[in-house]
Amino acid sequence: MANTSTRTLRLLSLLQSRRYWPGAELAGRLQVSPRTLRRDIDRLRELGYPIQAQRGVEGGYQLAAGTALPPLMVDDEEAVALAIGLQAAAQGGVEGIAESSVRALAKVVQIMPARLRRRVEALSAMTVPASWGSAGQPTVNPGILTTVALACRDSERLRFSYTAADGEHTARHVEPHRLVLLGRRWYLVGYDLTRHDWRSFRLDRLAAPGGTGTRFRPRELPAPDAAAFVRAGIGNVTAAHDVEVVVLAPAAAVRQRIGRWATVEDIDATHCRVRMTADSLDWPTMALGAIGADFRVISPPELLDQVHDWGRRFSQADLTAADHTAADLTAADLTAADLTAADLTKTTRTAPSVPAPGPPAPPGSGWRGRAG
């Protein structure tokens, strides 16, 4: 018979593997008596696991849902699958999920045996993610993401190399504060010990991070929170275009679609004002087309010209190849209808219901944190 601790962990693993276990079968799997099984069940209950018992000859046990999430037992295959899934979620665009995925991934990787960690790294290296709007969008190495997350959590000084927007490579020594996901880009907010000032760093430009083993006492961030600090840095970047558009839809509906990448202001119950900055007008054009509502361009005039040009080309789409389908043509016509509505002369469309998800993040928008 195994010792009590090992047996209890084995019991927990069995309870999580099936919805219901007959008492006799469960005792047989553990090679213990029914009385010992009952004591082990009571021990798990004391640890917070909600285990339900059914009395009688055919009685047994099942792990029920509780008010709090107790620790879970996973085998090797499940641990690898969990890490891979969390890496994918961390790179995804689901609002509110990526940050939690990074925290969970850091916990899993920290305790994962080296043999399993190598399997996760191999799967990550040989897997190519494919998603709409991913072309040209920089991605972050999951190893870099977890290393930086652990350094933030443990208040451990970090060294890494960094490539600025102009291509300059520098070595950095930083006290990491927080990770921020903004516009599907990850930023590290930290105190630069060489420049003696707070900075934000894009993780896709960061390489070879490593903890120094030196702990530090966290400094006070000169902003309400890390996200506000990154947004302020982005606001200081001069963009090529300042876009202002009036959209014929409620502000709440528009925020649901593009609120992560634009400022949306209420005008009235059915109108709102959208402002955004970008190096290229391609991203504002795609975002406005994805809103699914009529809009009127206020500035710049070049945006109206581009919308008309896109609308003209979309409206001329035709079945020019045998492999084109009616669905392709319909999608093109629908997109053109949204785009050509920019030169609005009447407002007859009702406020739309806005489905999820939103448009892809702005590729090449030039957004970056303050790095010196």
C-alpha positions in Angstrom: 0.0 0.0 0.0 1.3 3.5 -0.9 1.9 6.0 1.9 -1.0 8.3 2.8 0.1 11.4 0.8 0.8 9.4 -2.4 -2.4 7.6 -2.1 -4.4 10.8 -1.6 -2.9 12.3 -4.7 -3.7 9.1 -6.6 -7.3 9.3 -5.3 -7.7 12.9 -6.4 -6.4 12.0 -9.9 -8.9 9.2 -10.2 -11.8 11.3 -9.1 -10.9 13.9 -11.7 -10.7 11.3 -14.5 -14.3 10.1 -14.3 -17.6 11.6 -13.3 -18.6 8.8 -10.9 -16.7 6.0 -9.2 -18.4 3.1 -7.4 -16.9 2.8 -3.9 -15.8 -0.8 -4.3 -14.1 -0.2 -7.7 -12.3 2.9 -6.4 -11.1 1.1 -3.3 -9.8 -1.7 -5.6 -7.9 0.7 -7.8 -6.2 2.1 -4.7 -5.8 -1.3 -3.1 -7.3 -0.2 0.2 -10.3 -1.1 2.3 -13.6 0.8 2.1 -12.8 2.2 5.5 -9.4 3.6 4.5 -11.1 5.0 1.3 -13.6 6.9 3.5 -10.8 8.4 5.5 -9.0 9.5 2.4 -12.2 11.0 1.0 -12.6 13.0 4.3 -9.0 14.2 4.0 -9.7 15.6 0.6 -12.8 17.3 1.8 -10.8 19.0 4.5 -8.5 20.3 1.8 -11.5 22.0 0.1 -12.4 19.4 -2.6 -16.2 19.0 -2.8 -16.7 15.3 -3.0 -20.2 13.9 -3.0 -21.0 10.4 -1.7 -23.9 8.1 -2.6 -24.8 5.5 0.0 -26.0 2.0 -0.5 -24.7 -1.2 -2.0 -24.0 0.5 -5.4 -22.8 3.7 -3.6 -19.8 5.6 -4.7 -18.1 9.0 -5.0 -17.9 11.9 -7.4 -16.1 15.2 -7.5 -18.7 18.0 -7.6 -18.4 21.6 -8.5 -17.6 23.8 -5.6 -17.6 27.5 -4.7 -13.8 27.7 -5.1 -11.4 26.1 -7.6 -9.2 23.6 -5.8 -5.8 22.4 -7.2 -6.2 20.0 -10.2 -4.1 17.0 -11.0 -3.0 16.5 -14.6 -0.8 13.9 -16.2 2.1 14.5 -18.6 0.0 14.7 -21.8 -2.5 17.0 -20.1 0.2 19.3 -18.9 1.7 19.6 -22.4 -1.7 20.3 -23.9 -2.4 22.9 -21.2 0.8 24.8 -21.8 0.3 24.8 -25.6 -3.3 26.0 -25.2 -2.3 28.8 -22.9 0.4 29.9 -25.3 -2.2 30.1 -28.1 -4.6 32.0 -25.9 -1.8 34.4 -24.8 -1.2 35.3 -28.5 -4.9 35.6 -29.3 -7.2 38.6 -29.4 -9.9 37.6 -26.9 -10.2 40.6 -24.6 -9.5 39.7 -21.0 -8.2 36.2 -21.7 -4.7 36.8 -22.9 -3.5 38.4 -19.6 -4.9 35.6 -17.5 -3.4 33.0 -19.9 0.1 34.5 -19.4 -0.3 34.3 -15.6 -1.5 30.7 -15.8 1.2 29.8 -18.3 3.9 31.2 -16.0 2.7 29.0 -13.2 2.6 25.9 -15.3 6.0 26.4 -16.9 7.6 27.1 -13.5 6.8 23.7 -12.1 6.9 21.7 -15.3 9.7 19.0 -15.5 12.5 19.7 -18.0 11.4 16.7 -20.2 7.9 18.1 -20.6 9.2 21.6 -21.1 11.2 20.4 -24.1 8.1 18.8 -25.6 6.2 22.1 -25.2 9.1 24.1 -26.8 9.3 21.6 -29.7 5.6 21.8 -30.4 5.7 25.6 -30.3 8.7 25.8 -32.6 7.2 23.5 -35.2 3.7 24.9 -35.2 2.7 27.8 -37.4 -0.3 29.8 -36.2 -2.8 30.9 -38.8 -5.5 33.4 -38.2 -7.4 36.1 -40.0 -5.4 39.4 -39.9 -2.2 37.8 -38.8 -0.2 38.7 -41.8 2.5 41.2 -40.9 1.5 41.2 -37.2 4.5 40.6 -35.0 4.3 37.7 -32.5 5.9 37.2 -29.2 7.9 34.1 -28.3 6.1 32.2 -25.5 9.4 31.6 -23.7 10.0 35.4 -23.6 6.5 36.0 -22.4 6.8 33.6 -19.5 10.3 34.7 -18.6 9.2 38.3 -18.3 6.0 37.4 -16.5 7.9 35.4 -13.9 10.3 38.3 -13.4 7.4 40.7 -12.9 5.7 38.4 -10.4 8.9 37.8 -8.4 10.2 41.4 -8.5 13.5 40.2 -10.1 15.7 42.4 -12.1 15.9 41.5 -15.8 18.5 41.9 -18.6 17.6 41.7 -22.3 18.5 43.2 -25.7 16.1 45.6 -27.3 15.6 46.8 -30.9 14.1 50.3 -31.1 11.9 51.4 -33.9 14.8 52.9 -35.8 16.7 49.5 -35.7 19.1 50.5 -32.9 20.1 47.5 -30.7 20.8 48.2 -27.0 21.3 46.2 -23.8 18.8 46.9 -21.1 18.8 46.4 -17.3 15.3 46.8 -16.0 13.2 46.4 -12.9 10.0 44.8 -14.5 6.7 46.1 -13.2 3.8 44.7 -15.3 2.9 43.2 -18.7 0.3 45.0 -20.7 -1.6 43.7 -23.8 -2.8 46.6 -26.0 -4.0 46.2 -29.6 -2.8 42.6 -29.6 0.7 43.7 -28.8 2.5 42.9 -25.5 4.4 45.6 -23.6 6.6 45.4 -20.6 6.5 48.4 -18.3 9.6 48.7 -16.1 12.1 51.0 -14.6 15.3 51.3 -16.8 18.2 51.2 -14.4 20.6 52.6 -17.1 18.4 55.5 -18.1 17.0 56.0 -14.6 13.5 56.4 -15.9 10.3 54.4 -16.5 10.0 52.9 -20.0 7.6 50.6 -21.9 9.1 47.9 -24.2 7.4 46.0 -27.0 8.0 42.3 -26.4 8.2 41.5 -30.0 11.3 43.7 -30.1 12.8 42.1 -27.0 15.3 39.3 -27.1 17.2 37.0 -24.8 15.6 38.0 -21.5 17.2 36.6 -18.3 16.7 37.1 -14.6 19.7 38.3 -12.7 18.6 36.8 -9.4 18.6 40.2 -7.8 15.3 41.1 -6.1 14.1 44.7 -5.8 11.5 46.7 -3.9 8.9 47.9 -6.5 8.9 51.6 -7.2 5.8 53.8 -7.6 4.7 54.0 -11.2 4.1 57.6 -12.4 0.7 56.7 -13.8 -2.7 55.4 -12.5 -1.7 51.9 -13.8 0.6 50.2 -16.3 -2.0 50.3 -19.1 -2.4 54.0 -18.7 1.4 54.4 -18.8 1.6 52.5 -22.1 -1.3 54.5 -23.6 0.4 57.7 -22.7 3.6 56.6 -24.4 1.7 55.6 -27.5 0.0 59.0 -27.5 3.4 60.7 -27.6 4.3 58.9 -30.8 3.7 61.1 -33.8 1.5 59.3 -36.3 1.2 60.0 -40.0 -2.6 60.4 -39.9 -5.1 61.6 -37.3 -8.5 60.2 -38.2 -11.8 61.5 -37.1 -15.1 59.9 -38.2 -18.8 60.2 -37.2 -20.4 56.8 -37.1 -24.2 56.2 -37.3 -24.3 53.7 -34.4 -24.4 53.8 -30.6 -21.0 54.4 -29.0 -21.2 51.2 -27.0 -21.7 49.1 -30.1 -18.7 50.7 -31.8 -16.5 50.3 -28.7 -17.3 46.6 -28.8 -15.8 46.3 -32.2 -12.8 48.8 -32.3 -12.7 50.3 -28.8 -9.3 48.7 -28.1 -7.7 50.6 -30.9 -9.7 53.9 -31.1 -11.3 56.5 -29.0 -15.1 56.5 -29.2 -17.1 59.4 -28.0 -20.9 59.7 -27.6 -22.7 62.2 -29.7 -26.3 61.0 -29.1 -28.1 57.7 -28.8 -27.5 56.7 -32.4 -24.3 58.6 -33.3 -20.7 58.6 -32.0 -17.4 60.1 -32.9 -14.4 57.9 -33.6 -10.8 59.1 -33.4 -7.7 57.1 -34.1 -4.1 57.6 -35.2 -2.2 55.4 -37.7 0.9 55.4 -39.9 -1.2 54.1 -42.8 -4.8 54.7 -43.8 -5.3 51.0 -44.6 -6.0 50.1 -41.0 -8.7 52.9 -40.4 -10.4 51.8 -43.7 -10.6 48.2 -42.6 -11.7 49.1 -39.1 -14.5 51.4 -40.4 -15.7 48.8 -42.8 -15.8 46.2 -40.0 -18.0 48.3 -37.8 -21.0 47.5 -40.0 -22.6 51.0 -40.0 -22.7 54.1 -42.1 -20.1 56.7 -41.3 -19.0 60.2 -42.4 -15.3 61.1 -42.7 -14.4 64.3 -41.0 -10.6 64.1 -41.5 -8.3 63.6 -43.2 -9.5 64.1 -46.7 -7.1 61.4 -47.9 -9.1 58.8 -46.0 -12.3 59.7 -47.9 -10.4 59.3 -51.2 -9.1 55.9 -50.1 -12.5 54.7 -49.0 -14.0 55.8 -52.4 -11.1 54.0 -54.2 -11.6 50.8 -52.1 -15.4 51.0 -52.6 -15.0 51.4 -56.4 -12.7 48.4 -56.6 -14.9 46.2 -54.4 -18.0 47.2 -56.4 -16.3 46.1 -59.6 -15.5 42.6 -58.2 -16.7 39.9 -60.6 -16.4 36.2 -61.2 -13.1 36.4 -63.1 -11.9 32.9 -62.3 -13.6 29.5 -62.3 -12.8 28.9 -58.6 -14.6 32.1 -57.5 -17.9 31.4 -55.8 -21.1 33.4 -55.3 -20.2 33.7 -51.7 -17.0 35.6 -52.6 -18.9 38.0 -54.7 -21.5 38.6 -52.1 -18.9 39.3 -49.4 -17.2 41.8 -51.7 -20.5 43.6 -52.5 -21.4 43.8 -48.9 -18.0 45.3 -48.0 -18.2 47.8 -50.8 -21.6 48.9 -49.5 -20.2 49.7 -46.1 -17.2 51.5 -47.6 -19.0 53.7 -50.1 -21.4 54.8 -47.3 -18.5 57.1 -46.1 -19.7 60.0 -48.3 -22.9 60.1 -46.5 -25.8 62.3 -47.7 -28.7 60.8 -45.8 -29.0 58.7 -42.6 -31.6 56.1 -43.2 -29.9 53.0 -41.8 -30.9 51.9 -38.3 -28.3 51.3 -35.6 -26.9 47.8 -36.2 -26.4 45.0 -33.8 -22.7 44.5 -33.5 -21.4 40.9 -33.5 -18.1 39.7 -32.1 -15.2 39.4 -32.7 -13.7 42.8 -33.7 -11.4 43.5 -36.6 -7.7 42.5 -36.6 -5.2 44.6 -34.7 -3.7 47.5 -36.7 -0.7 46.1 -38.6 2.3 48.4 -38.8 0.5 51.1 -36.8 3.7 52.4 -35.3 2.5 52.1 -31.8 5.2 51.5 -29.3 6.1 52.3 -25.7 8.5 55.0 -24.6 12.0 53.7 -25.1 15.1 55.8 -25.1 
